[in-house]
Amino acid sequence: MKKSSDFDDTASKITEEKAKQRIAELTDALNYHNYRYYMLEDPVISDFEFDKLMRELSDLERKYPQFVRQDSPSKRVGGAVSEKFSQVKHNVPMLSLDNAYSREEVLEFDAKVKRFLGYEAAENIDYECELKFDGLAVEIVYKNGFFVQGSTRGDGVIGEDVTANLRTINTIPLKLLKDIEYIEVRGEVLMDKKSFKSLNEERLKEGLSLFANPRNAASGSIRQLDPDITKKRNLIMFAYGVGDYSIKDVSDFNTQFEMMNFLKTAGININKKIKLVKGISGAVNFFDDIAEIRESLPFEIDGIVIKVNDIGLQKKLGEISKSPRWAIAYKFLAKQETSDIIDIEVSVGRTGILTPVAILKPVNIGGVVVKRATLHNQDEIDKKNINIGDKVLVERSGDVIPEVVKVISKGRHNGAFKLPESCPCCGSSVVIDGAAHRCMNELACPCQIKGAIVHFASKRAMDIEGLGEKIVDKLVEKGLIKNVADIYYLKRGDLSGLEGFGEKSEENLFNSIEKSKNISYDRFVYALGIRHVGEHIADLLVRYFGDIEGIKKADTEELSSKYGIGEEIGRSIYNFFRLDSNVEVIKRLFNAGVSPYKAKVQSRNENGAVYGKSFIFTGTLKDFTRGEAENIVKAAGGIIEKTIKKKLDYVVAGSDPGSKYDKAVKLNLNIINEDEFKKILNK
């Protein structure tokens, strides 16, 4: 393990011209890895390797400040903010932590703290020690005791508004146990090992790409556009501190330990493994104790956090550009071993993504025999120049999918392995979609078909009772179903001999298939399984374009211009209908008698004041239930939103409005009362 001084030596032995070049290389590389970690949630190097590069950059920038670039990652706290969510500015920046990987570095941290404060080397400082969770940092805002807003850390100054998703987490209280005027609670959202394992098992059955680790799973779950998906992911949140606050009779907290106990009594979830120690040796002992029980913990941790306990001293110590001087993360080293790549397999998931997997010469890493490792995608294969026959460094960290970190020596191939241009499952052309290679033959590709059929038959789609995952597996394996249209061409007697199918169950299935032929158009569109098209988007498509023909005729620009759809979803819809095999399946569905109906829209007037406008309701209405009001808007061609957005047309506020009202005021949206809403309806 290199000490800080080793990195300083590297910086001092380099020429000025080479320093400029190396700073540029490191800046580009670290920005790329930040993008993969925060935006794609698909990191390709370990935290240790990232920190090593960051230290090298910081040392060089300190010695050659004239070469520091404006986009230097040393100036950033977290990652970029996704355009999918509204932005939230943090009142107090959410800083990241410096990392240590050895006792020497932890002792140096303690020495720096003492030097800064003017303490003698022999004096002991009280430290508060906590587990360092490997999750997603968030901020929860409470006003008058009620949860009003939640956001990600983002770049430390600006985060993403994920209020609706955070509200689904059971360990985040919607109302505090104390009457607190205002408080910003900082915490880490994570997924426990058991839930992570179950989620990946489900995704494996559905043919979806697997999450590399619980952190990626938690981050991906919080940044879902559909809160219902987040709700199903069984996430938890542990608080670790506060930002701004205004609490009656509490001008300030005296210690970190006192603050954490206060949060606990207010109903905020705090992890029990918090320890107050005297002197840095106590913190090192805490680290050793946690290392022994790490594997038995229900969730992933990647070390501990050591904080100066006295908040007065914290304020004196202050912070540097992106991290506090009064805290450090003491992290575990990842487990790594070398192996040989025997082969590279390319699998196709339910969503059509081609995933390359390295087949390894079996190697024992941390007590587990590893035979396979993820290669992520073509970009990463190219970047690391990986191919069959290479000797590689493989990393395994906790209960996660092992990955190839780097090539140690090349084998028989000089270049990098290339993913096929045709789907290895069905032969259709592969489309490059961002970092992914994707087969767009969604309704007929054998590797995607099982998941597509299960989705098509699900309760919220075509609602074909009796056509679950196990039955679909048998029907596909027997060759009775090759795409979703084949469901409607099954004949009585086809199911005889299938395990679990008697005369009664066969009768029930055929009755359910027949019943499903007459279903609402939005559910039919949703059932097709078009990428990014959930129930809400399906409803919008039918409202905007009427039917399949209308949707099919729309180009990318027309689709993307519609409120609530956007460019990425519009492009996905357009590509779906450009594939002849998808169009043919839909044609066969109609020929089989599937006849979706459109909702009655007698009251819809395209020139009316409601048509095409977006509404959200908050509070209690006098003359309508919320459901009645929403149905009136839908019938008149309006759009109902569930979360506050900048482009909302109307926020209808009844009596006792909730947090949506507060946010609408903050965003200066058009807020109307019930009487004004009635006037709009009558126009």
Secondary structure, 3 states (H helix, E strand, C coil): CCCHHHHHHHHHCCCHHHHHHHHHHHHHHHHHHHHHHHHCCCCCCCHHHHHHHHHHHHHHHHHCHHHCCCCCHHHCCCCCCCCCCCEEECCCCCCCCCEECCHHHHHHHHHHHHHHHCCCCCCCCEEEEEEEECCEEEEEEEECCEEEEEEECCCCCEEEECHHHHCCCCCCCCECCCCCCEEEEEEEEEECHHHHHHHHHHHHHHCCCCCCCHHHHHHHHHCCCCHHHHHCCCEEEEEEEEEEEEECCECCCCEHHHHHHHHHHCCCCCCCCCEEEECHHHHHHHHHHHHHHHHHCCCCEEEEEEEECEHHHHHHHCECCCCECCEEEEECCCEEEEEEEEEEEEEECCCCEEEEEEEEEEEEECCEEEEEEECCCHHHHHHHCCCCCCEEEEEECCCCCCEEEEEEECCCCCCCCCCCCECCCCCCEEEEECCEEEECCCCCCHHHHHHHHHHHHCCCCCCCCCCCHHHHHHHHHCCCCCCHHHHHHCCCCCCCCCCCCCHHHHHHHHHHHHHHCCCEHHHHHHHCCCCCCCHHHHHHHHHHHCCHHHHHHCCHHHHHCCCCCHHHHHHHHHHHHHCHHHHHHHHHHHHCCCCCECCCCCCCCCCCCCCCCEEEEECECCCCCHHHHHHHHHHCCCEECCCCCCCCCEEEECECCCHHHHHHHHCCCCEECHHHHHHHHHC
